[in-house]
Amino acid sequence: MRKTKGRAVVHAYILIQTEVGKAAAVAEEIAKIPGVATSEDVTGPYDVIVRAEADSVDQLGQLVVAKVQGVEGITRTLTCPVVHL
């Protein structure tokens, strides 16, 4: 958890697999969601990588489940919270 402008923020990377040919559209749609810092279509085992931020782990979970996973064309997500060791 990092502090951003005086508030604690939880950051995570969300790795997304999409239906064939949907990566660019999914990345574009996810980029519009509040709490999403970046959304990029990529090559490899995942089709889209998102960097998200929220005020708490609970809010991060709500962002992923209620907003990101609701985007049409997504088949699977893997959320990787950022930790500072």
N, C-alpha and C positions, 0 to 999 in steps of 0.2 A: 504494500500500500504506500503510495507516494502522496505528498501534499501538493496540491496545485492551487495557487492563489489562496492559501489559508485553509483549504479543505482537503480532507483525505480522499483519495481516489483509488479505486481498484481498476487495474488494467488487465486485459486478457486478449489473447489471439484466438480467433475462432476459425478453425479450418473447416472448409465446406466442400462437400462433393455435390455435384449437380447432375441433372439429366444431360445427356449428350447435346451439345450445342447451346446450352443455356447459361454458361459461365458469365459471359459479358453482361447479359441482361440481369442476372442475379446480382452481380457485383454493383451494377448501376442502381438497382432498386435498394439494395442494402445501404449504399452510401447516403441515401436520403433519410435514414432512421436516426433520430436523435440519440446520441451516445456512441455513435460509430465515428471513430476518428479517421480511419482509412478503410477502403475496400478495393481490393485488387484482384483481377482474374490472373491466374498463374498456370504454369504447366507442372506436371508431376502427379503424385497420387491424389492431391486435392486440386480443386478447380478455382476456388476463391479463398483468399486469406483476408480476414478482417481484424483490425485493431479496434477494440471497444473499451469504453471507460464508463464507470458508474460510481456512485457515492458509497455503495456497499456491495458485498457479495450477493446479498438477496436481490438488490436491484440489477446486478449483472445477470443473475439467473433469469429474472423477469424479462430483461432485454432479449436474452437468447431465446427463451421459450415462447414468449408472447409476440415478439416482433420478428426476429431474424428467422426462426424456424417456420414462420407463417408465409415467407416469401415463396411464391410459386417456382418450382423447378429444383428445389433443394431436396436431395435424397438423404443426406447425413451431415451432422455437424460434430465437431470435437472442440470443446472449449478448453483452452490452456491459460489459466490465470498466471500473470507475471508475479514472480517472487523475487525478493532481493535478499540473497544469502550473505 
